[in-house]
C-alpha cells in the first residue's frame, strides 16, 4: 500500500471538511452526548471555516491518500504559542485525523513525519500539540516521537469541557 501525502489547497475544503467531521465523529461519538457532538461538529467542520483555514497562510493542511482515497489529514498552525517556549518559534499540530480502519497502517506516522519535516524546514525550535488525556493510543504515539507533556488545557466540545494534555518536542536549540 502506497501512502501519498500532499498539501491541501483551498479547492480541497469539501474533502477536508468531510474527513475531519467523519474521523472526529467515529473517534469520539461514544464518549460524548449527541448534542455536544452535533454542536462541535457543526462549528469545527463548517465548510466556510475550513475554507477560511485553508486560505490562511498561517495554516498548513496535509492530506493522506491511498489509491486516490483520502483517509486522513493533519493540520499545522503557526499562530498560537505558550510561554513555555520562551519566545522561541513554535508550530502547533492542531489535528492528526485518520479513519480507524487505516490507523494500523502507519498513516499517522507518515503524516507526523511530514509535519516534522515542515517544522524543521521552517526553522521552528518547537513543535507542540494538544491531545485528550484519555486518548492513550495517541499519547503513546506522540511519546514515541519524543513529545513530552508540559501542561493541560480545556477543550470545548459543545457544552462539555474536556481536558487535553499539552505536549512538546524540541526541534532545534537556539543557544
OpenMM code with the backbone's topology and positions (N, CA, C; nanometers):
from openmm import Vec3, app, unit

residues = "UNK UNK UNK UNK UNK UNK UNK UNK UNK UNK UNK UNK UNK UNK UNK UNK UNK UNK UNK UNK UNK UNK UNK UNK UNK UNK UNK UNK UNK UNK UNK UNK UNK UNK UNK UNK UNK UNK UNK UNK UNK UNK UNK UNK UNK UNK UNK UNK UNK UNK UNK UNK UNK UNK UNK UNK UNK UNK UNK UNK UNK UNK UNK UNK UNK UNK UNK UNK UNK UNK UNK UNK UNK UNK UNK UNK UNK UNK UNK UNK UNK UNK UNK UNK UNK UNK UNK UNK UNK UNK UNK UNK UNK UNK UNK UNK UNK UNK UNK UNK UNK UNK UNK UNK UNK UNK UNK UNK UNK UNK UNK UNK UNK UNK UNK UNK UNK UNK UNK UNK UNK UNK UNK UNK UNK UNK UNK UNK UNK UNK UNK UNK UNK UNK UNK UNK UNK UNK UNK UNK UNK UNK UNK UNK UNK UNK UNK UNK UNK UNK UNK UNK UNK UNK UNK UNK UNK UNK UNK UNK UNK UNK UNK UNK UNK UNK UNK UNK UNK UNK UNK UNK UNK UNK UNK".split()
positions = [
    Vec3(0.0841, -0.1183, 0.0000),
    Vec3(0.0000, 0.0000, 0.0000),
    Vec3(0.0883, 0.1243, 0.0000),
    Vec3(0.0693, 0.2080, -0.0984),
    Vec3(0.1457, 0.3318, -0.1066),
    Vec3(0.0612, 0.4473, -0.0553),
    Vec3(0.1184, 0.5211, 0.0409),
    Vec3(0.0511, 0.6350, 0.1019),
    Vec3(0.1040, 0.7618, 0.0365),
    Vec3(0.0153, 0.8421, -0.0164),
    Vec3(0.0538, 0.9712, -0.0727),
    Vec3(0.0134, 1.0807, 0.0257),
    Vec3(0.1004, 1.1790, 0.0429),
    Vec3(0.0711, 1.2956, 0.1257),
    Vec3(0.0993, 1.4187, 0.0426),
    Vec3(0.0054, 1.5104, 0.0461),
    Vec3(0.0239, 1.6370, -0.0257),
    Vec3(-0.0368, 1.7497, 0.0549),
    Vec3(0.0081, 1.8707, 0.0277),
    Vec3(-0.0530, 1.9877, 0.0901),
    Vec3(-0.1910, 2.0095, 0.0301),
    Vec3(-0.2856, 2.0374, 0.1164),
    Vec3(-0.4214, 2.0649, 0.0708),
    Vec3(-0.4288, 2.2066, 0.0141),
    Vec3(-0.5135, 2.2226, -0.0847),
    Vec3(-0.5398, 2.3515, -0.1476),
    Vec3(-0.6802, 2.3973, -0.1085),
    Vec3(-0.7110, 2.5254, -0.1256),
    Vec3(-0.8468, 2.5709, -0.0941),
    Vec3(-0.9560, 2.4893, -0.1634),
    Vec3(-0.9297, 2.4414, -0.2848),
    Vec3(-1.0294, 2.3595, -0.3548),
    Vec3(-1.0585, 2.2276, -0.2840),
    Vec3(-0.9750, 2.1894, -0.1887),
    Vec3(-0.9930, 2.0647, -0.1141),
    Vec3(-1.0841, 2.0818, 0.0079),
    Vec3(-1.1446, 2.1990, 0.0259),
    Vec3(-1.2166, 2.2251, 0.1501),
    Vec3(-1.3293, 2.1264, 0.1763),
    Vec3(-1.3973, 2.0783, 0.0722),
    Vec3(-1.5081, 1.9852, 0.0951),
    Vec3(-1.4579, 1.8504, 0.1470),
    Vec3(-1.3504, 1.7985, 0.0919),
    Vec3(-1.2990, 1.6697, 0.1368),
    Vec3(-1.2362, 1.6828, 0.2755),
    Vec3(-1.1659, 1.7929, 0.3028),
    Vec3(-1.1094, 1.8146, 0.4357),
    Vec3(-1.2218, 1.8248, 0.5386),
    Vec3(-1.3282, 1.8966, 0.5035),
    Vec3(-1.4447, 1.9078, 0.5925),
    Vec3(-1.5025, 1.7703, 0.6226),
    Vec3(-1.5251, 1.6904, 0.5198),
    Vec3(-1.5867, 1.5587, 0.5383),
    Vec3(-1.4971, 1.4641, 0.6176),
    Vec3(-1.3703, 1.4589, 0.5840),
    Vec3(-1.2787, 1.3691, 0.6544),
    Vec3(-1.2637, 1.4126, 0.8001),
    Vec3(-1.2507, 1.5421, 0.8240),
    Vec3(-1.2412, 1.5912, 0.9618),
    Vec3(-1.3648, 1.5567, 1.0420),
    Vec3(-1.4805, 1.5866, 0.9863),
    Vec3(-1.6081, 1.5569, 1.0521),
    Vec3(-1.6204, 1.4079, 1.0817),
    Vec3(-1.5998, 1.3263, 0.9805),
    Vec3(-1.6251, 1.1825, 0.9935),
    Vec3(-1.5241, 1.1134, 1.0854),
    Vec3(-1.3978, 1.1521, 1.0791),
    Vec3(-1.2986, 1.0885, 1.1668),
    Vec3(-1.3187, 1.1313, 1.3117),
    Vec3(-1.3510, 1.2586, 1.3332),
    Vec3(-1.3767, 1.3038, 1.4705),
    Vec3(-1.4989, 1.2315, 1.5269),
    Vec3(-1.6037, 1.2218, 1.4473),
    Vec3(-1.7265, 1.1558, 1.4920),
    Vec3(-1.7011, 1.0093, 1.5266),
    Vec3(-1.6328, 0.9367, 1.4406),
    Vec3(-1.6122, 0.7942, 1.4675),
    Vec3(-1.5237, 0.7717, 1.5905),
    Vec3(-1.4358, 0.8658, 1.6208),
    Vec3(-1.3463, 0.8518, 1.7350),
    Vec3(-1.4133, 0.8891, 1.8668),
    Vec3(-1.4961, 0.9924, 1.8673),
    Vec3(-1.5441, 1.0496, 1.9931),
    Vec3(-1.6933, 1.0354, 2.0191),
    Vec3(-1.7713, 0.9795, 1.9275),
    Vec3(-1.9167, 0.9741, 1.9455),
    Vec3(-1.9598, 0.8977, 2.0699),
    Vec3(-1.8895, 0.7901, 2.1049),
    Vec3(-1.9336, 0.7101, 2.2192),
    Vec3(-1.8984, 0.7733, 2.3535),
    Vec3(-1.8170, 0.8775, 2.3534),
    Vec3(-1.7741, 0.9422, 2.4770),
    Vec3(-1.8464, 1.0736, 2.5053),
    Vec3(-1.9297, 1.1174, 2.4129),
    Vec3(-1.9951, 1.2477, 2.4254),
    Vec3(-2.1436, 1.2359, 2.3949),
    Vec3(-2.2199, 1.3325, 2.4436),
    Vec3(-2.3631, 1.3323, 2.4152),
    Vec3(-2.3845, 1.3667, 2.2681),
    Vec3(-2.4938, 1.3199, 2.2105),
    Vec3(-2.5236, 1.3570, 2.0713),
    Vec3(-2.5325, 1.5088, 2.0529),
    Vec3(-2.5835, 1.5792, 2.1529),
    Vec3(-2.5967, 1.7247, 2.1418),
    Vec3(-2.4606, 1.7935, 2.1398),
    Vec3(-2.3712, 1.7495, 2.2287),
    Vec3(-2.2372, 1.8085, 2.2309),
    Vec3(-2.1619, 1.7786, 2.1018),
    Vec3(-2.1754, 1.6549, 2.0541),
    Vec3(-2.1089, 1.6186, 1.9282),
    Vec3(-2.1623, 1.7033, 1.8136),
    Vec3(-2.2936, 1.7153, 1.8041),
    Vec3(-2.3540, 1.7927, 1.6945),
    Vec3(-2.3078, 1.9379, 1.6982),
    Vec3(-2.3043, 1.9974, 1.8172),
    Vec3(-2.2627, 2.1374, 1.8292),
    Vec3(-2.1168, 2.1549, 1.7872),
    Vec3(-2.0306, 2.0650, 1.8338),
    Vec3(-1.8890, 2.0760, 1.7997),
    Vec3(-1.8659, 2.0541, 1.6510),
    Vec3(-1.9254, 1.9492, 1.5968),
    Vec3(-1.9044, 1.9166, 1.4553),
    Vec3(-1.9532, 2.0293, 1.3653),
    Vec3(-2.0671, 2.0882, 1.4009),
    Vec3(-2.1208, 2.1983, 1.3198),
    Vec3(-2.0260, 2.3174, 1.3188),
    Vec3(-1.9686, 2.3473, 1.4354),
    Vec3(-1.8793, 2.4623, 1.4466),
    Vec3(-1.7409, 2.4341, 1.3866),
    Vec3(-1.6803, 2.3219, 1.4252),
    Vec3(-1.5413, 2.2944, 1.3864),
    Vec3(-1.5267, 2.2570, 1.2396),
    Vec3(-1.6299, 2.1953, 1.1835),
    Vec3(-1.6189, 2.1457, 1.0465),
    Vec3(-1.7193, 2.2119, 0.9528),
    Vec3(-1.7488, 2.3361, 0.9817),
    Vec3(-1.8283, 2.4178, 0.8908),
    Vec3(-1.7433, 2.4380, 0.7650),
    Vec3(-1.7968, 2.4086, 0.6480),
    Vec3(-1.7165, 2.4244, 0.5252),
    Vec3(-1.6556, 2.5633, 0.5092),
    Vec3(-1.7262, 2.6672, 0.5533),
    Vec3(-1.6717, 2.8037, 0.5426),
    Vec3(-1.5502, 2.8207, 0.6336),
    Vec3(-1.5559, 2.7614, 0.7524),
    Vec3(-1.4431, 2.7687, 0.8453),
    Vec3(-1.3221, 2.6964, 0.7860),
    Vec3(-1.3451, 2.5784, 0.7322),
    Vec3(-1.2345, 2.5016, 0.6729),
    Vec3(-1.1763, 2.5764, 0.5532),
    Vec3(-1.2624, 2.6320, 0.4686),
    Vec3(-1.2139, 2.7087, 0.3531),
    Vec3(-1.1303, 2.8281, 0.3994),
    Vec3(-1.1774, 2.9008, 0.5006),
    Vec3(-1.1002, 3.0138, 0.5539),
    Vec3(-0.9654, 2.9671, 0.6070),
    Vec3(-0.9656, 2.8528, 0.6792),
    Vec3(-0.8396, 2.7989, 0.7324),
    Vec3(-0.7440, 2.7592, 0.6198),
    Vec3(-0.7971, 2.7007, 0.5143),
    Vec3(-0.7128, 2.6623, 0.4001),
    Vec3(-0.6556, 2.7845, 0.3282),
    Vec3(-0.7272, 2.8954, 0.3298),
    Vec3(-0.6811, 3.0184, 0.2661),
    Vec3(-0.5871, 3.0999, 0.3546),
    Vec3(-0.5764, 3.0635, 0.4814),
    Vec3(-0.4943, 3.1360, 0.5776),
    Vec3(-0.3519, 3.0797, 0.5743),
    Vec3(-0.2551, 3.1629, 0.5409),
    Vec3(-0.1161, 3.1175, 0.5265),
    Vec3(-0.0537, 3.0715, 0.6577),
    Vec3(-0.1170, 3.1003, 0.7708),
    Vec3(-0.0620, 3.0511, 0.8979),
    Vec3(-0.0883, 2.9014, 0.9162),
    Vec3(-0.1752, 2.8450, 0.8324),
    Vec3(-0.2101, 2.7033, 0.8425),
    Vec3(-0.1518, 2.6229, 0.7268),
    Vec3(-0.1196, 2.4980, 0.7561),
    Vec3(-0.0856, 2.4004, 0.6528),
    Vec3(-0.1673, 2.2749, 0.6792),
    Vec3(-0.2372, 2.2300, 0.5781),
    Vec3(-0.3116, 2.1049, 0.5850),
    Vec3(-0.2409, 2.0035, 0.4968),
    Vec3(-0.2255, 1.8834, 0.5477),
    Vec3(-0.1672, 1.7733, 0.4714),
    Vec3(-0.2728, 1.6654, 0.4560),
    Vec3(-0.2947, 1.6217, 0.3338),
    Vec3(-0.3936, 1.5184, 0.3042),
    Vec3(-0.3208, 1.3873, 0.2761),
    Vec3(-0.3659, 1.2806, 0.3433),
    Vec3(-0.3102, 1.1467, 0.3194),
    Vec3(-0.4106, 1.0657, 0.2389),
    Vec3(-0.3612, 0.9999, 0.1335),
    Vec3(-0.4461, 0.9201, 0.0451),
    Vec3(-0.3825, 0.7851, 0.0173),
    Vec3(-0.4680, 0.6886, -0.0107),
    Vec3(-0.4267, 0.5586, -0.0612),
    Vec3(-0.5166, 0.5292, -0.1810),
    Vec3(-0.4555, 0.5030, -0.2955),
    Vec3(-0.5319, 0.4775, -0.4188),
    Vec3(-0.6353, 0.5869, -0.4453),
    Vec3(-0.5933, 0.7116, -0.4297),
    Vec3(-0.6772, 0.8295, -0.4530),
    Vec3(-0.7937, 0.8437, -0.3548),
    Vec3(-0.7975, 0.7635, -0.2492),
    Vec3(-0.8993, 0.7768, -0.1458),
    Vec3(-0.8369, 0.8502, -0.0274),
    Vec3(-0.8944, 0.9651, 0.0102),
    Vec3(-0.8435, 1.0415, 0.1237),
    Vec3(-0.8825, 0.9683, 0.2515),
    Vec3(-0.7818, 0.9379, 0.3332),
    Vec3(-0.8050, 0.8569, 0.4527),
    Vec3(-0.7632, 0.9282, 0.5815),
    Vec3(-0.7135, 1.0498, 0.5677),
    Vec3(-0.6769, 1.1262, 0.6854),
    Vec3(-0.6122, 1.2575, 0.6492),
    Vec3(-0.5899, 1.3390, 0.7511),
    Vec3(-0.5199, 1.4644, 0.7279),
    Vec3(-0.4584, 1.5158, 0.8572),
    Vec3(-0.3671, 1.6086, 0.8424),
    Vec3(-0.3064, 1.6800, 0.9544),
    Vec3(-0.3214, 1.8282, 0.9285),
    Vec3(-0.3325, 1.9039, 1.0368),
    Vec3(-0.3382, 2.0496, 1.0271),
    Vec3(-0.2323, 2.1072, 1.1197),
    Vec3(-0.1504, 2.1938, 1.0639),
    Vec3(-0.0488, 2.2655, 1.1414),
    Vec3(-0.0856, 2.4134, 1.1399),
    Vec3(-0.0554, 2.4805, 1.2508),
    Vec3(-0.0803, 2.6249, 1.2556),
    Vec3(0.0347, 2.6971, 1.3242),
    Vec3(0.0550, 2.8197, 1.2783),
    Vec3(0.1706, 2.8976, 1.3217),
    Vec3(0.1314, 3.0192, 1.4058),
    Vec3(0.0071, 3.0259, 1.4507),
    Vec3(-0.0418, 3.1482, 1.5151),
    Vec3(-0.0722, 3.1342, 1.6634),
    Vec3(-0.0329, 3.0225, 1.7265),
    Vec3(-0.0543, 3.0072, 1.8713),
    Vec3(0.0740, 2.9554, 1.9351),
    Vec3(0.0988, 3.0019, 2.0554),
    Vec3(0.2172, 2.9572, 2.1270),
    Vec3(0.1902, 2.9630, 2.2764),
    Vec3(0.2858, 2.9214, 2.3552),
    Vec3(0.2773, 2.9243, 2.5012),
    Vec3(0.4037, 2.9849, 2.5574),
    Vec3(0.3942, 3.0429, 2.6771),
    Vec3(0.5114, 3.0986, 2.7453),
    Vec3(0.6210, 2.9944, 2.7620),
    Vec3(0.5808, 2.8689, 2.7664),
    Vec3(0.6724, 2.7552, 2.7793),
    Vec3(0.7902, 2.7645, 2.6811),
    Vec3(0.7651, 2.8228, 2.5645),
    Vec3(0.8663, 2.8245, 2.4591),
    Vec3(0.9570, 2.9473, 2.4641),
    Vec3(0.9349, 3.0350, 2.5610),
    Vec3(1.0228, 3.1491, 2.5858),
    Vec3(1.0566, 3.2268, 2.4580),
    Vec3(0.9557, 3.2526, 2.3791),
    Vec3(0.9689, 3.3296, 2.2552),
    Vec3(1.0456, 3.2585, 2.1445),
    Vec3(1.0843, 3.1321, 2.1647),
    Vec3(1.1397, 3.0543, 2.0535),
    Vec3(1.0265, 3.0246, 1.9558),
    Vec3(1.0556, 3.0183, 1.8271),
    Vec3(0.9484, 2.9904, 1.7307),
    Vec3(0.8910, 2.8495, 1.7511),
    Vec3(0.7575, 2.8439, 1.7584),
    Vec3(0.6880, 2.7168, 1.7820),
    Vec3(0.5738, 2.7016, 1.6836),
    Vec3(0.5521, 2.5804, 1.6387),
    Vec3(0.4432, 2.5484, 1.5469),
    Vec3(0.3571, 2.4409, 1.6123),
    Vec3(0.2283, 2.4524, 1.5935),
    Vec3(0.1334, 2.3580, 1.6535),
    Vec3(0.0836, 2.2571, 1.5502),
    Vec3(0.0743, 2.1322, 1.5922),
    Vec3(-0.0022, 2.0339, 1.5161),
    Vec3(-0.1400, 2.0328, 1.5807),
    Vec3(-0.2372, 2.0898, 1.5117),
    Vec3(-0.3713, 2.1002, 1.5699),
    Vec3(-0.4513, 1.9717, 1.5512),
    Vec3(-0.4293, 1.9038, 1.4409),
    Vec3(-0.5054, 1.7816, 1.4139),
    Vec3(-0.4192, 1.6800, 1.3401),
    Vec3(-0.4334, 1.5540, 1.3812),
    Vec3(-0.3878, 1.4401, 1.3028),
    Vec3(-0.5047, 1.3425, 1.3078),
    Vec3(-0.5814, 1.3375, 1.2014),
    Vec3(-0.7034, 1.2574, 1.1965),
    Vec3(-0.6902, 1.1515, 1.0879),
    Vec3(-0.7141, 1.0267, 1.1267),
    Vec3(-0.7071, 0.9141, 1.0335),
    Vec3(-0.8254, 0.8226, 1.0623),
    Vec3(-0.8919, 0.7770, 0.9575),
    Vec3(-1.0021, 0.6832, 0.9760),
    Vec3(-0.9531, 0.5592, 1.0503),
    Vec3(-1.0350, 0.5087, 1.1419),
    Vec3(-0.9961, 0.3945, 1.2261),
    Vec3(-0.9477, 0.2753, 1.1448),
    Vec3(-1.0136, 0.2462, 1.0347),
    Vec3(-0.9760, 0.1275, 0.9570),
    Vec3(-0.8350, 0.1361, 0.8994),
    Vec3(-0.7764, 0.2569, 0.8982),
    Vec3(-0.6418, 0.2757, 0.8431),
    Vec3(-0.5367, 0.3046, 0.9508),
    Vec3(-0.5785, 0.3152, 1.0771),
    Vec3(-0.4847, 0.3570, 1.1813),
    Vec3(-0.3715, 0.2582, 1.2050),
    Vec3(-0.3896, 0.1335, 1.1738),
    Vec3(-0.2820, 0.0357, 1.1945),
    Vec3(-0.1876, 0.0282, 1.0742),
    Vec3(-0.2084, 0.1157, 0.9760),
    Vec3(-0.1313, 0.1091, 0.8520),
    Vec3(-0.0309, 0.2232, 0.8365),
    Vec3(0.0082, 0.2823, 0.9473),
    Vec3(0.1162, 0.3826, 0.9515),
    Vec3(0.0822, 0.5153, 0.8842),
    Vec3(-0.0467, 0.5449, 0.8686),
    Vec3(-0.0860, 0.6727, 0.8082),
    Vec3(-0.0456, 0.7882, 0.9004),
    Vec3(-0.0740, 0.7725, 1.0307),
    Vec3(-0.0365, 0.8758, 1.1268),
    Vec3(0.1134, 0.9007, 1.1260),
    Vec3(0.1920, 0.7951, 1.1136),
    Vec3(0.3374, 0.8082, 1.1086),
    Vec3(0.3804, 0.8902, 0.9866),
    Vec3(0.3222, 0.8610, 0.8738),
    Vec3(0.3564, 0.9343, 0.7514),
    Vec3(0.3198, 1.0827, 0.7669),
    Vec3(0.2022, 1.1105, 0.8221),
    Vec3(0.1614, 1.2499, 0.8440),
    Vec3(0.2541, 1.3185, 0.9449),
    Vec3(0.2849, 1.2506, 1.0556),
    Vec3(0.3730, 1.3095, 1.1566),
    Vec3(0.5116, 1.3352, 1.0988),
    Vec3(0.5656, 1.2419, 1.0241),
    Vec3(0.6969, 1.2623, 0.9623),
    Vec3(0.6968, 1.3859, 0.8734),
    Vec3(0.5896, 1.4050, 0.7990),
    Vec3(0.5808, 1.5227, 0.7111),
    Vec3(0.5672, 1.6509, 0.7936),
    Vec3(0.4905, 1.6477, 0.9015),
    Vec3(0.4788, 1.7647, 0.9896),
    Vec3(0.6155, 1.8030, 1.0468),
    Vec3(0.6905, 1.7046, 1.0925),
    Vec3(0.8234, 1.7310, 1.1481),
    Vec3(0.9180, 1.7863, 1.0424),
    Vec3(0.9062, 1.7340, 0.9222),
    Vec3(0.9894, 1.7819, 0.8113),
    Vec3(0.9596, 1.9291, 0.7806),
    Vec3(0.8317, 1.9648, 0.7763),
    Vec3(0.7922, 2.1036, 0.7501),
    Vec3(0.8406, 2.1943, 0.8629),
    Vec3(0.8182, 2.1521, 0.9878),
    Vec3(0.8583, 2.2338, 1.1028),
    Vec3(1.0092, 2.2571, 1.1029),
    Vec3(1.0860, 2.1553, 1.0721),
    Vec3(1.2322, 2.1698, 1.0669),
    Vec3(1.2750, 2.2591, 0.9518),
    Vec3(1.2136, 2.2411, 0.8357),
    Vec3(1.2485, 2.3216, 0.7179),
    Vec3(1.2195, 2.4700, 0.7416),
    Vec3(1.1187, 2.4980, 0.8241),
    Vec3(1.0828, 2.6370, 0.8539),
    Vec3(1.1531, 2.6892, 0.9792),
    Vec3(1.2488, 2.6123, 1.0285),
    Vec3(1.3337, 2.6536, 1.1412),
    Vec3(1.2579, 2.6808, 1.2710),
    Vec3(1.1545, 2.6038, 1.2971),
    Vec3(1.0869, 2.6142, 1.4256),
    Vec3(1.1706, 2.5431, 1.5312),
    Vec3(1.1797, 2.6031, 1.6487),
    Vec3(1.2543, 2.5424, 1.7592),
    Vec3(1.1710, 2.4353, 1.8291),
    Vec3(1.0404, 2.4532, 1.8264),
    Vec3(0.9491, 2.3631, 1.8970),
    Vec3(0.8310, 2.3247, 1.8091),
    Vec3(0.7816, 2.2046, 1.8323),
    Vec3(0.6546, 2.1615, 1.7743),
    Vec3(0.5714, 2.1126, 1.8925),
    Vec3(0.4433, 2.1483, 1.8937),
    Vec3(0.3607, 2.1142, 2.0086),
    Vec3(0.2202, 2.0783, 1.9635),
    Vec3(0.1444, 2.0200, 2.0550),
    Vec3(0.0072, 1.9791, 2.0247),
    Vec3(-0.0707, 1.9593, 2.1533),
    Vec3(-0.2017, 1.9490, 2.1393),
    Vec3(-0.2903, 1.9123, 2.2487),
    Vec3(-0.3536, 1.7788, 2.2159),
    Vec3(-0.3707, 1.6930, 2.3187),
    Vec3(-0.4302, 1.5616, 2.2982),
    Vec3(-0.5163, 1.5286, 2.4206),
    Vec3(-0.6333, 1.4747, 2.3975),
    Vec3(-0.7242, 1.4385, 2.5054),
    Vec3(-0.6529, 1.3459, 2.6041),
    Vec3(-0.6666, 1.3743, 2.7338),
    Vec3(-0.5943, 1.2974, 2.8360),
    Vec3(-0.6366, 1.1504, 2.8392),
    Vec3(-0.7515, 1.1184, 2.7801),
    Vec3(-0.7980, 0.9803, 2.7763),
    Vec3(-0.7612, 0.9083, 2.6465),
    Vec3(-0.6956, 0.9777, 2.5540),
    Vec3(-0.6584, 0.9174, 2.4262),
    Vec3(-0.5181, 0.8560, 2.4385),
    Vec3(-0.5112, 0.7441, 2.5111),
    Vec3(-0.3828, 0.6824, 2.5432),
    Vec3(-0.3067, 0.6361, 2.4188),
    Vec3(-0.3791, 0.5910, 2.3184),
    Vec3(-0.3141, 0.5478, 2.1941),
    Vec3(-0.2384, 0.6647, 2.1297),
    Vec3(-0.3035, 0.7803, 2.1218),
    Vec3(-0.2392, 0.8985, 2.0627),
    Vec3(-0.1254, 0.9487, 2.1511),
    Vec3(-0.1461, 0.9504, 2.2818),
    Vec3(-0.0407, 0.9964, 2.3733),
    Vec3(0.0837, 0.9105, 2.3561),
    Vec3(0.0665, 0.7798, 2.3515),
    Vec3(0.1806, 0.6897, 2.3334),
    Vec3(0.2475, 0.7098, 2.1974),
    Vec3(0.1670, 0.7364, 2.0940),
    Vec3(0.2202, 0.7656, 1.9607),
    Vec3(0.3099, 0.8896, 1.9677),
    Vec3(0.2605, 0.9965, 2.0312),
    Vec3(0.3381, 1.1204, 2.0395),
    Vec3(0.4633, 1.1013, 2.1258),
    Vec3(0.4511, 1.0261, 2.2343),
    Vec3(0.5691, 0.9997, 2.3184),
    Vec3(0.6759, 0.9241, 2.2397),
    Vec3(0.6333, 0.8333, 2.1530),
    Vec3(0.7292, 0.7590, 2.0705),
    Vec3(0.8057, 0.8527, 1.9770),
    Vec3(0.7485, 0.9679, 1.9474),
    Vec3(0.8145, 1.0690, 1.8644),
    Vec3(0.8949, 1.1689, 1.9479),
    Vec3(0.9028, 1.1463, 2.0776),
    Vec3(0.9820, 1.2346, 2.1623),
    Vec3(0.9057, 1.3507, 2.2227),
    Vec3(0.7750, 1.3538, 2.2090),
    Vec3(0.6948, 1.4587, 2.2714),
    Vec3(0.6830, 1.4301, 2.4208),
    Vec3(0.6851, 1.5365, 2.5014),
    Vec3(0.6651, 1.5249, 2.6458),
    Vec3(0.5517, 1.6180, 2.6882),
    Vec3(0.4860, 1.5815, 2.7959),
    Vec3(0.3744, 1.6619, 2.8479),
    Vec3(0.4309, 1.7819, 2.9221),
    Vec3(0.3751, 1.9009, 2.8933),
    Vec3(0.4197, 2.0211, 2.9639),
    Vec3(0.3056, 2.0986, 3.0270),
    Vec3(0.1838, 2.0494, 3.0159),
    Vec3(0.0715, 2.1201, 3.0771),
    Vec3(-0.0603, 2.0596, 3.0338),
    Vec3(-0.1675, 2.1318, 3.0683),
    Vec3(-0.3027, 2.0911, 3.0314),
    Vec3(-0.3809, 2.2137, 2.9869),
    Vec3(-0.4863, 2.1888, 2.9091),
    Vec3(-0.5766, 2.2964, 2.8678),
    Vec3(-0.7166, 2.2388, 2.8530),
    Vec3(-0.8146, 2.3261, 2.8574),
    Vec3(-0.9518, 2.2840, 2.8342),
    Vec3(-0.9807, 2.2749, 2.6849),
    Vec3(-1.0699, 2.1837, 2.6502),
    Vec3(-1.1131, 2.1669, 2.5114),
    Vec3(-1.2652, 2.1668, 2.5118),
    Vec3(-1.3249, 2.2688, 2.4515),
    Vec3(-1.4701, 2.2836, 2.4497),
    Vec3(-1.5306, 2.1965, 2.3413),
    Vec3(-1.6203, 2.1075, 2.3835),
    Vec3(-1.6907, 2.0194, 2.2912),
    Vec3(-1.8393, 2.0331, 2.3226),
    Vec3(-1.9070, 2.1214, 2.2478),
    Vec3(-2.0454, 2.1535, 2.2813),
    Vec3(-2.0481, 2.2241, 2.4147),
    Vec3(-2.1282, 2.1723, 2.5088),
    Vec3(-2.1331, 2.2295, 2.6439),
    Vec3(-2.0303, 2.1669, 2.7368),
    Vec3(-1.9689, 2.0596, 2.6947),
    Vec3(-1.8710, 1.9889, 2.7775),
    Vec3(-1.7326, 2.0519, 2.7622),
    Vec3(-1.6562, 2.0441, 2.8703),
    Vec3(-1.5157, 2.0865, 2.8653),
    Vec3(-1.4321, 1.9636, 2.8972),
    Vec3(-1.3570, 1.9180, 2.7983),
    Vec3(-1.2652, 1.8066, 2.8172),
    Vec3(-1.1277, 1.8626, 2.8535),
    Vec3(-1.0403, 1.7766, 2.8965),
    Vec3(-0.9041, 1.8179, 2.9295),
    Vec3(-0.8078, 1.7560, 2.8295),
    Vec3(-0.7204, 1.8396, 2.7784),
    Vec3(-0.6139, 1.7958, 2.6881),
    Vec3(-0.4799, 1.8128, 2.7577),
    Vec3(-0.3901, 1.7173, 2.7342),
    Vec3(-0.2501, 1.7396, 2.7678),
    Vec3(-0.1906, 1.8274, 2.6600),
    Vec3(-0.0994, 1.9136, 2.6988),
    Vec3(-0.0155, 1.9858, 2.6045),
    Vec3(0.1158, 1.9095, 2.5967),
    Vec3(0.1592, 1.8792, 2.4755),
    Vec3(0.2828, 1.8036, 2.4552),
    Vec3(0.3739, 1.8811, 2.3605),
    Vec3(0.5039, 1.8690, 2.3836),
    Vec3(0.6021, 1.9440, 2.3037),
    Vec3(0.7186, 1.8550, 2.2672),
    Vec3(0.7865, 1.8987, 2.1621),
    Vec3(0.9110, 1.8349, 2.1211),
    Vec3(1.0037, 1.9451, 2.0693),
    Vec3(1.1252, 1.9461, 2.1174),
    Vec3(1.2215, 2.0439, 2.0696),
    Vec3(1.2783, 1.9975, 1.9372),
    Vec3(1.2883, 2.0903, 1.8432),
    Vec3(1.3432, 2.0600, 1.7107),
    Vec3(1.4851, 2.1097, 1.6948),
    Vec3(1.5066, 2.2354, 1.7335),
    Vec3(1.6413, 2.2951, 1.7262),
    Vec3(1.6640, 2.3744, 1.8532),
    Vec3(1.7864, 2.3948, 1.8882),
    Vec3(1.8181, 2.4785, 2.0039),
    Vec3(1.8728, 2.6101, 1.9539),
    Vec3(1.8361, 2.7148, 2.0219),
    Vec3(1.8809, 2.8496, 1.9855),
    Vec3(1.9775, 2.9026, 2.0916),
    Vec3(2.0815, 2.8283, 2.1163),
    Vec3(2.1791, 2.8703, 2.2179),
    Vec3(2.2849, 2.9576, 2.1573),
] * unit.nanometer
topology = app.Topology()
chain = topology.addChain("A")
for resn in residues:
    res = topology.addResidue(resn, chain)
    for name in ("N", "CA", "C"):
        topology.addAtom(name, app.Element.getBySymbol(name[0]), res)
